[in-house]
């Protein structure tokens, strides 16, 4: 496979992802329903996604696929018909999975069903009630403070009925069945960073890998949070043993530094690879230990599976003020952040694909590099890519026991430089691949 080992961050990629996010932003997504299907259909315009449907009532471990929820309209209105809160203006205005309501009630009766953010009085909160029958409205605290009529007309034109849970899956076959799992959640409505950034980056990463001939098999999952990953795991237990690396993607478009949450194992190969790539990005980053809270990594890393799956983010969930509110909108995203997130993931894929073990064919003393034309390669514009010390590190540690990642970590060098040095040494006959099982 032909991978350019040198990292690059393409500004145009950020603009493409922003355009996709702008298309998806208005859709009212939930863990089931037509908004979720519409989202997956949009993604099918970009990647060959297969949409799977799991019937309501299906048992998935300790959970059950709920009834399907769809909503057409909702409002709080004065008795003269003037809408005070209108779902058509912002789909965060309705608590997700609200049952149908059509009633006139007093303000005192209505208040327990209203949700606001008193400390952020201009923002609308995001609230759900997936597994308990309820109803409610979300609005800004300032809007609620202005409610003064004795009675209001309340209408939620929704439907809860047996249907299906939908999720998207893309399998990119490799030369082996060793599988890299990439997962993101697709269940939030108009939330740009916590939902759509991960979807857009995963889509672009899938397009990138689809142009390669990878060694590993790649499985991309676009699933509603928690219940979607549980459904996939329950339906695909026979595939679990093939997963050698995994990443959950979310919150990848804000201006914060990159953050990696390790797998439950803490020492999985993916944990090591991501930490190595981040170490050489040249910007601040964080690596955090696993905790059983967050996104779908907690399902993949549950003790019955204990898969090597970490989570890549920028500012983590709950740690930026706009999280789960109307302020998590398009203005929060930065095309450059999206592009850099994609670039880092492409570098992670490069390490997964290109790491290998080599053996020095001339191990007694240092070879005379000039005899092999390697000093010429180090001249001019390529001096920063291929240098003598990197070549010597590779020659010294290429003993059939150290991988290229081992060498990169020992030498405190970025993987791509070690990879380029190995390629140059193979081309001169000084290095050869260590055959697995030989």
C-alpha positions, 0 to 999 in steps of 0.5 A: 500500500502506498502511504505518504508517511509525512504528516499533512493537514489539508485545509480543504479537508476541513472545509469539506467536513464543515459542508457535511456538518452544515447539511446534517445540523438541522436534522432532528436525530435520536436513537431511533426514527426517521431523523436517524435514517435521514442522517445515514442516507446523507452519509451514503452520498459520501461513503458506501454505508450499509444501513442495518435495522434492529426491531423494537423489542429485541434484547441486547444483553441487559437492554431492549431496543425501545419503540421508535420515536418520530416527531413532526411538530411541537410548541408552547403557545398562548391561547391566541395561538402565538407560539412561545416555544417552537420545535420548528425553530430549534429541535432542541426545544423538545425533550427527546422521546417525549410522548404525544401531548395536546392540552391546555394547562396552567403555568404551574402545571407546565413548569415541572416539564420545562428545562433551562440552564439558569447559569447560561440564561440564553442557551437551550439545554439538550435533554432526553427521556429514552427509557422512561415515558415522559414529556417536556420542553427545553428553552432558555432561562430568559424565555421561561422568565417571560412566561406570565400567562395563566394558561398555555396550549401545549402540543407535542405531535410525536409517535412512539410505536414499534419500529426499528433502531437503525445504524450504519456500517462500512467494512473495508476489507484488508489483506488480513481479518485483523480489524480496526474498529472506528465508531461514532454516535449519530443520535444527537440532534443539532449539536455540532461538536458533540456528534457531528464533528465525529461523524464528519471526521469518521466519514472522511477517514473512511474515504481516505482508507477506501482509496488504499489497499490496507493490510488490516480490515477496517470496520466503521460504525455509525451508531446511536449512543449506548443502545446502538453499540450494544446492538452491534455487539450483540449481533456480532459477537462472532466478530469480536475476536478479530478486533485488534485496534479500535477508536471512538471519535467525538468532539473533534471540531472545537479549538481545544487540544487533542485528548486521548482516553485509553482503552480499559486495558491501558496498555493496548497497542492502540494506546501506545500508537495514539500516544506516540502520534500525539507526542509528535504533533507539535502541539499540547495534548492529553492522554487520560486513563480509562474511566467507565463513563463517556461514549461507546468505548465503555460498551466496547471496553465492558469486562465481557469484551475488554476490547482494545478501544480508546476514544479520541477527542479534543475538549472532552465531553462535559468539559466545554461550557457549550456541551449539550446545549444550543451553544454547541452550534456551527460557530463552535467548530473550526475547519482547521481543528477538523482537518488536524483531527483527520490528519492525526487519525491518518497518521495513526492509520499509517502506524497501524498499517506500516509498523513491521519488524526488520533485520539488519543484513550487515549487523557487524559494525556500522555499514559505510553509508556512503557506499550505498548512496545514502549520504546523497539521499540526505542532501538538499531538500530531503535533509529534514526527512532522512538523516544519518542518526535516524538511519543509524537508529534503524540499523542498530535496532533492526535485529528481528526483535524490535518493530519500527514503532519500538525504534521510533519510541526508543529514539524519540523520533516520529514514526514516519521518519523511521519508516522512511529510513527503513524504506531507504535501507531496504532499497539499498539491501541493508535491511530486510523484513523479518518474516513472521513465523520464520 
